[in-house]
Amino acid sequence: MTILPGTPVKLPNGRDGVVIPSSRITPGRVLVKVKTGRRRWFRVDECIPFMHQAGA
């Protein structure tokens, strides 16, 4: 599965984040920015893509 940069995801710890582009390509992993501004690597199968609902 491929998750593109800009995709909002639900993380294993229940938090929300957004996949961001990375200069380093790591197969099977994505770089995610969480709401606190911290960036962290996650396995693709740990992240669940979702769509934001308007007004939510």
C-alpha distances in whole Angstrom, upper triangle without the diagonal:
4,7,10,13,15,13,15,13,15,16,17,20,20,20,19,18,16,14,16,16,17,20,18,15,14,11,8,10,11,15,16,19,21,24,26,25,24,21,19,16,13,11,7,8,11,10,11,11,14,17,20,23,26,29,27
4,6,10,12,11,13,12,15,15,17,20,20,20,18,16,14,11,13,13,14,16,16,13,12,10,8,9,9,12,14,17,19,22,24,23,22,19,17,14,13,11,7,9,12,11,11,10,14,16,19,22,25,28,26
4,7,9,7,9,9,12,13,15,18,18,17,15,12,10,8,10,11,13,16,15,13,13,12,10,9,8,10,11,14,16,18,21,20,19,16,15,13,11,11,7,10,11,9,9,8,11,13,16,19,22,24,23
4,6,6,9,11,14,15,18,21,20,18,16,13,10,7,8,8,11,14,14,13,13,13,12,11,9,10,11,13,16,18,21,19,19,16,16,14,14,13,11,13,15,12,12,10,12,13,15,19,21,24,23
4,6,9,10,14,15,18,20,20,17,14,11,8,5,5,5,9,12,13,12,14,14,14,12,9,9,9,10,13,16,18,16,16,13,14,13,13,14,12,15,16,13,14,11,13,13,15,19,20,23,22
4,6,9,13,15,18,20,18,16,13,10,6,5,6,8,12,15,17,16,17,18,17,15,11,11,9,10,12,14,16,15,15,14,15,15,15,16,14,17,17,13,13,10,11,11,12,15,17,19,18
4,6,10,12,16,17,16,14,11,9,6,5,8,10,14,17,18,17,17,17,16,14,11,11,9,11,12,14,17,16,16,14,15,15,14,15,12,14,14,10,10,7,8,8,10,13,16,18,17
4,7,10,13,15,13,11,7,6,4,6,10,13,16,19,20,19,19,19,17,15,12,12,9,10,10,11,15,14,15,14,14,14,13,15,13,14,13,9,8,6,6,7,8,11,14,16,14
4,6,10,11,10,9,6,5,6,7,11,14,16,20,20,19,18,18,15,13,11,11,8,10,10,12,15,15,15,13,13,13,11,12,10,11,10,6,5,4,6,8,10,13,16,18,15
4,7,8,6,6,5,6,9,10,14,17,19,23,22,21,20,20,17,15,13,13,10,11,10,12,15,15,15,14,13,13,11,12,11,11,9,6,5,6,7,10,11,14,17,18,15
4,5,5,5,6,7,10,11,14,17,18,22,21,20,18,18,15,13,11,12,9,11,9,12,14,15,13,12,11,11,8,10,10,10,7,5,7,9,11,14,15,18,21,22,18
4,5,7,9,11,13,14,17,20,21,24,23,22,19,19,16,14,13,14,12,14,12,15,16,17,16,15,12,12,9,10,11,10,6,7,8,12,13,17,18,21,24,24,21
4,6,9,11,14,16,18,21,22,25,24,24,22,22,19,16,16,15,13,14,11,13,14,16,14,14,12,13,11,13,14,13,10,10,11,14,15,18,18,21,24,24,20
4,7,10,13,15,18,22,23,26,26,25,23,23,20,18,17,16,13,14,11,12,14,16,15,16,14,15,13,15,15,14,11,10,10,12,13,15,15,18,20,20,17
4,7,10,13,16,19,21,24,24,24,22,23,20,17,15,14,11,11,8,8,10,13,12,13,12,14,13,15,15,15,12,10,11,12,12,14,14,16,19,19,15
4,7,10,13,17,19,22,22,22,21,22,19,17,14,13,9,9,6,7,10,12,12,12,12,14,13,15,14,15,12,9,10,10,9,11,11,14,16,16,13
4,7,9,13,15,19,19,19,18,19,17,14,11,10,6,5,4,6,9,9,10,9,10,11,11,13,13,15,12,9,10,10,10,12,11,15,17,18,15
4,6,10,12,16,17,17,17,18,16,13,10,8,5,5,7,9,11,10,11,10,11,11,11,14,13,15,13,10,11,9,10,11,11,15,17,18,16
4,7,9,13,14,13,13,14,13,10,7,6,4,6,9,12,14,12,12,9,10,10,10,11,10,13,12,9,11,9,11,13,14,18,20,21,20
4,6,10,12,12,13,15,14,12,8,6,6,7,10,13,14,12,11,9,10,10,12,14,13,16,16,13,15,13,15,16,16,20,22,23,22
4,7,9,9,11,13,14,11,8,7,9,10,14,16,18,14,14,11,12,11,13,15,14,17,17,15,17,16,18,18,20,23,25,27,25
4,5,7,9,12,13,11,8,7,10,11,15,18,18,15,14,10,11,10,13,14,14,18,18,16,19,18,20,22,23,26,28,30,28
4,6,10,13,15,13,11,10,13,15,18,21,21,18,17,13,14,13,16,17,17,21,21,20,22,21,24,25,26,30,31,33,32
4,6,10,12,10,10,10,13,15,19,22,22,19,17,14,13,11,14,14,15,19,19,19,22,21,24,26,27,31,33,35,33
4,6,9,8,9,10,13,16,19,23,24,21,19,15,14,11,13,13,13,16,17,17,20,20,23,25,27,30,32,35,33
4,6,6,7,9,13,16,19,23,23,21,19,15,13,9,10,10,10,14,15,15,18,19,22,24,27,30,33,35,33
4,6,8,11,14,18,21,24,25,23,21,17,15,11,11,9,9,12,14,14,17,18,21,24,26,30,33,35,33
4,7,11,13,17,19,23,24,22,20,17,14,10,9,6,6,8,10,11,14,15,19,21,24,28,30,33,30
4,7,10,13,15,19,20,19,16,13,10,6,6,4,5,8,9,10,13,14,17,20,22,26,29,31,28
4,6,10,12,16,17,16,14,10,8,6,6,6,6,10,10,9,12,12,15,18,19,23,26,28,25
4,7,10,13,14,12,10,7,6,5,6,9,9,13,12,11,14,13,16,18,19,23,25,27,25
4,6,10,11,10,8,6,5,6,7,10,10,13,11,9,12,12,14,16,16,20,22,23,21
4,7,8,6,6,4,7,9,10,14,14,17,14,12,14,14,15,16,16,19,21,22,20
4,6,6,6,6,8,11,11,15,15,17,14,12,14,14,14,16,15,18,20,20,18
4,5,7,9,11,14,15,18,19,20,18,15,16,16,15,16,14,17,18,18,16
4,6,9,11,15,16,20,21,22,19,17,19,19,19,20,18,21,22,21,19
4,7,10,13,15,19,20,22,19,17,19,19,19,20,19,22,22,22,21
4,7,10,13,16,18,20,17,16,19,19,20,21,20,24,25,25,23
4,7,10,13,15,18,15,14,17,17,19,20,20,24,25,26,24
4,7,10,12,15,12,12,15,16,18,20,21,25,27,27,25
4,7,9,12,10,10,14,15,18,21,22,25,28,29,26
4,6,8,7,7,11,13,16,19,20,24,27,28,25
4,5,5,7,11,13,16,19,22,25,28,30,27
4,5,6,8,10,14,17,19,23,26,28,25
4,6,8,10,14,17,20,23,26,28,26
4,7,10,13,17,19,22,25,27,24
4,6,10,13,15,18,22,23,20
4,6,10,13,16,19,21,18
4,7,10,13,16,19,16
4,7,9,13,15,13
4,6,10,12,11
4,6,9,7
4,6,6
4,6
4
